[in-house]
Amino acid sequence: MDLYEHQGKELFAEHGIPLVEGFVATSGQEARDIAERLGGKVAVKVQVQVGGRGKAGGIALVASPEEAASAAERMLSEGFGGTTVTRVLVERLVDIAEQYYAAISLDRSEGTYLAIVSSDGGMDIEQVAREKPDALRRVHVDPILGLRSYQVRHLVGHLPREAREGTATVLNKMYEVLAERDATLVEINPLALLTGGVVVALDAKVTIDDNALYRQPGAAALKDTFPIDPVEKKAKDAGLQYVKLDGEVGIIGNGAGLVMSTLDVVQQAGSRAANFLDVGGGAGAELIATSLEVILSDPSVRSVLINIFGGITRCDLVARGILEALTRVEPRVKLVVRLDGTNAAEGRRILMEAENEHIVPAATMLEAAEEAARLAGAAT
Amino acid sequence: MAILVGAETKLVVQGITGSEGTFHSLRNRAYGTQVVAGVTPGKGGRDVEGIPVFETVADAVGQTGANTSLIFVPARFAAEAIYEATDAGLALIVCITEGIPVRDMTLVAGYLRGHETVLVGPNCPGLISPGSANVGIIPGEICTPGRVGLVSRSGTLTYQIVHELTERGIGQSTCVGIGGDPVHGIGFIGALERFERDPETDLVVLIGEIGGDDEERAARYVSERVTKPVVSYIAGFTAPPGKRMGHAGAIITGSSGTAQAKAEALEGAGVRVGRTPSEVAELVATTLP
């Protein structure tokens, strides 16, 4: 779960990472009031879960409360990069002497953490790595030992002397956030040395591990603050793994890998998937019915492809689930069904005998994808 | 003897008295696996259809000579279960549990670096050496004994490909599900290394998906160390960046972890990459020595 900047900064504040004074505004008027309180000169920053805000107009540096109000209004009404914006962060403008970059993230291949400090902040870190590799210092952090002081000395060793102690303190606290809050990424870009000699976090990018939310009640409570597609919400509430995509073939499958593979095969057949939906293992009638309801509530769906490989999941139960679902929802599109694996013959027979005009059986995954693509094309 | 599991496997199931634990322990036993013990704290002294239940893994090992553990305990207790099995000296731990916090898995990975124990999973279907042992939840009926090794990040996709192989009369030596989590135990390289050494394996099928760089690392390993033919399938060519596709580890981050990059890396190492599960089975059929 990716936190908004202001939420990341609230976490930082709890761990004592120095910040610039700022407050969240949800309207132009609120932005104006905050700017007034902060002395007029402020940064207005759009709060979204994507990076690259600076270049795309998501940060406005303004000189008066009026300008702060109009910048906030623009951001709140226009949205950012296609996502809705419900809040902006208004922060006091500060005098920056130098900008750095600091991050600690999961290194999934090694099962450890990777800490990086760049003496060149404010830029895309991948670009720094390509163009100025000497600006980067990195160390692997053993999760059992934690971030050690000699590692921190190395990480800050290429920064100007006056920035080293402040940056070292920030790094130690960043690691604290990572370990204690179940974060998989803690990134500060830029980390700034102010003209007064203080090192502060001007930005905060924090990702919390979804699997750990049961023991991070503070982070779990933030879940509802992020915008979510209504169909996606319905699926999540039913406990389904669902991702909205922008095609026209609705997909239901079992197992993440098989569903991903189904999306790919649909594209090879000349159409595009409207979603990713994994019903998981051992899916019975009820779950299949709910899945169908979710898929059919997406107006862009023009045909549905149900691709089940029965392992623990039994195809006869899936077949009954489909028929059960059809008594609950009136499908406006055809359902191409491919069943294989455990009890597949029985499942196919159940569907055949039902003689339902909405069901189109298919023998293989490829054949099913081709038929679903053809039906989606014919329906437009 | 195929790899990792076989006739010599003596299984202890941690969490055997839970519904999934019981169901799959009995299925594994019915397949022919020696399921010698179970462990559930507080339920030592009972039995599950004749399988004795112990308080600790150490007790189970002491009494039955178990050498492999299969874990079904809930996510919040799973790391503890892995430590316990490691300390009891088991050679192999297979963890089916999904949803273990990443932080816990980094600590587990760190601990395992100092031990001989091999971990398979978590968030995986387990592994099977057809005809001799099934450890986990892979449906044994779809497999048939033979000389193709499989290693995969995905469960049902593995079943799909195994099924297509079996339909073409091509059997398997061992099928290993390494799991869909970002931090896991044995990876592609660990499996490739064992398949390369295994006299009963002639060809390896490697099934990957978006996220991380395990496939790219595997490609380098294949070009440097593997002499047996490798056929691959990668899922997620049409997955959008930044979205988690079901598995915790299946996510394209920025520009890294795409299916395209993985397929190219593998092809660069001389691996034949199929575009559909059926094409993978056909490639295996034409490549098999």
Interface residues (C-beta under 8 A of the other chain):
Chain A: V50 L106 R108 S109 G111 T112 Y113 E126 D142 P143 I144 A179 D182 T184 D209 D210 N211 A212 Y214 R215 Q241 V243 L245 G253 N254 G255 A256 G257 L258 V259 M260 S261 L263 D264 V265 V266 Q267 Q268 R272 A273 F276 D278 G281 F309 G310 G311 I312 D340 G341 T342 T364 M365 L366
Chain B: A75 R76 G99 I100 P101 V102 R103 M105 T106 L107 A109 G110 Y111 P125 I137 I138 P139 E141 I142 S152 R153 S154 G155 T156 L157 T158 Y159 Q160 H163 G180 P182 V183 I207 E209 I210 G212 D213 D214 R217 Y233 A235 G236 F237 T238 A239 P240 G242 K243 R244 M245 G246 H247 A248 G249 A250 G254 S255 A259 R275 T276 P277 S278
